[in-house]
Amino acid sequence: MSNGSSLNEFLLLAFADTRELQLLHFSLFLGIYLAALLGNGLIITAVACDHRLHTPVYFFLLNLSLLDLGSISTTVPKSMVKSLWNTRAISYSGCAAQLFLVAFFITGEFSLLTVMAYDRFVAICRPLHYRSITGGRACVKMAAAAWASGFLNALLHTGNTFSIPLCKGNVVDQFFCEIPQIRKLSCSDSYLREVGLIVVSACLAFGCFVFIVLSCVQIFTAVMRIPSEQGRHKAFSMCLPHLAVVSLFICTGLFACLKPPSLSSPALNLEVAVLYAVVPPTPNLLIYSMRNKELKDALRKLIQLVLVQQK
């Protein structure tokens, strides 16, 4: 194999070799995927159908659920099919498409988490200016910027990754097409371009993380001055889970891209990838809904309506 054009397919990493473990992996991923579909689907439906939730915070939450559904649907179903049919192959074009979509949804999701942190900062620390800063057009522009950043980042990384000659086989040490694992197949010095892109992306992600942390610090400072204990509890319950998701996201993602070769192993690669590509989209309903009375009421009415229609 002299370059990437001679490759017809890649072989992805299998979770297990025995049939029993393959079926176990299929069952676990099926449960995770169904939970993500149910949770994010309920959020999208509730926000879209209940006019009381047509506010900036729920608009951003709807977009986050859409990105989460796209992210988990890009990796998990393919992995489930591999385990069920005991196959590892993915076509060259399928791998490129999967890499693009993974980068697109994950970057867009992280950008939107940053926007959501800014929204909460303005709502709590600048309440008198909230309506003017987060008006309808402003919300649409911020959400569009998050989606656009994901598209641009994915386009740059995918184009650069698959322009590098690949001559070290076609075995990818990951259960989906991941940039660091594809990069390992290169035998050209041009991979330094991809390393440079990853470093730039990592710096931007770290900058977003610092912004989110600083926003949370400002929120916590403002919250401590609130005389109402209920108000403090509500603010903390919204910020702490958000910060936990962002921390898991950025720590595992940066570790996957920047970890030294001495720490690389198939088992570790799998665990890290599951933490940043599979786990974050799943608990949205618990993190952003169960602690929110308005959304809980909307979900309750939605479920009651569905049950009534079935009768």
Stockholm file with secondary structure:
# STOCKHOLM 1.0

chainA/1-311         MSNGSSLNEFLLLAFADTRELQLLHFSLFLGIYLAALLGNGLIITAVACDHRLHTPVYFFLLNLSLLDLGSISTTVPKSMVKSLWNTRAISYSGCAAQLFLVAFFITGEFSLLTVMAYDRFVAICRPLHYRSITGGRACVKMAAAAWASGFLNALLHTGNTFSIPLCKGNVVDQFFCEIPQIRKLSCSDSYLREVGLIVVSACLAFGCFVFIVLSCVQIFTAVMRIPSEQGRHKAFSMCLPHLAVVSLFICTGLFACLKPPSLSSPALNLEVAVLYAVVPPTPNLLIYSMRNKELKDALRKLIQLVLVQQK
#=GR chainA/1-311 SS CCSGGGCCEEECCCSCSSHHHHHHHHHHHHHHHHHHHHHHHHHHHHHHHCGGGCSHHHHHHHHHHHHHHHHHHHHHHHHHHHHHHTCCEEEHHHHHHHHHHHHHHHHHHHHHHHHHHHHHHHHHHSGGGHHHHTCHHHHHHHHHHHHHHHHHHHHHHHHHHTTSCBCSCSBCSSSSCCHHHHHTTBCSTTHHHHHHHHHHHHHHHHHHHHHHHHHHHHHHHHHTTCSCHHHHHHHHHHHHHHHHHHHHHHHHHHHHHHCCGGGCCHHHHHHHHHHHHTSTTSTHHHHHTTTCHHHHHHHHHHHHHHHHHHC
#=GC SS_cons         CCSGGGCCEEECCCSCSSHHHHHHHHHHHHHHHHHHHHHHHHHHHHHHHCGGGCSHHHHHHHHHHHHHHHHHHHHHHHHHHHHHHTCCEEEHHHHHHHHHHHHHHHHHHHHHHHHHHHHHHHHHHSGGGHHHHTCHHHHHHHHHHHHHHHHHHHHHHHHHHTTSCBCSCSBCSSSSCCHHHHHTTBCSTTHHHHHHHHHHHHHHHHHHHHHHHHHHHHHHHHHTTCSCHHHHHHHHHHHHHHHHHHHHHHHHHHHHHHCCGGGCCHHHHHHHHHHHHTSTTSTHHHHHTTTCHHHHHHHHHHHHHHHHHHC
//
